[in-house]
Amino acid sequence: MAKTKKGYTLLELLIVVAVFGIIMSALFSSITYSRSSFQNAGYQIDRQQDARRAVDKIAWELKKSSPAWEMDGGRYSVSINEDGDQLDFYVPVFDEDNQITELKAVRYYMNTANTSQMLRKEGIEDAVVAANNIYNTASQKPFFTFNDPIVVISIPVVKNNTVFTLTTQANLRNRDVQLGEEVTVEEIDE
């Protein structure tokens, strides 16, 4: 009687290793794709939140403003440039008695060095980035429109190569506020 050897042949082992390799490769590809998609979604959410924070801040500041502050024969009003991508207005600064002591000029405008950034400048302070990933083309403007006493803010943002627009309105509330003689005005330092 001949004994049969129990075991696997080299060919069988190679087939098992090849099948196992294919399965592991597919599994790792799937995991890598899922991780990449998750990270990309996080970046897109950050972009959207960044733009939403900027739109909300602009609206919040505008609500404290007036269509036109009048003081000592001077008029300090809301203005929007011809392209509709620069907004200038004045926000009041209050003292501890809730009296306006100062008007500070505020400007939101597009960065000429990086056309996907919106900058904010207040008085003599340096400009800071208000929002990134702005879709800045002539077809998407104006970003700001003014129909006294309402300013409409429409900021187009790029997400997954798709442009969406965040829009809100700000009703300028301080229309009939009288400014005292001691109020100073801090203009934009060019």
Secondary structure, DSSP 8 states (H G I E B T S, - for coil): ------S--HHHHHHHHHHHHHHHHHHHHHHHHHHHHHHHHHHHHHHHHHHHHHHHHHHHHHHHS-SEEEETTEEEE-EE-TTS-EEEEEEEEE-TTS-EEEEEEEEEEE-SSSTT-EEEEETTS--EEEESSB---GGG--SEEEETTEEEEEEEEEETTEEEEEEEEEE---SS----TT-EEE----
